[in-house]
Amino acid sequence: MPYLPKKDRERLDQFIDPLASAMTQEGRAGELNYTINRLLLAMTGEGRYKDLNELIGALEAAKLEFYRRKAGPYEDKKIEESGDLEGFSA
């Protein structure tokens, strides 16, 4: 869950904000992928199944939360603008 206490967010944001600013617009997908993988490798520990499973679960939850909060509302707006797919209307 990304909803950390404010003190924990501040501790991490001092590193995240400059890192995000350093990524280039044209290379951001690759740079983000690289950054995520480097973080995962640094956090893997001994590479036991428990560690790997925990990190993969966090990635999946982050993906779903990002879609729910950012991509989902965007898609809903586009449905309103362009109309729904046939068979999907509520």
Order of alpha helices (4+ residues) and beta strands (2+ residues): alpha-alpha-alpha-alpha
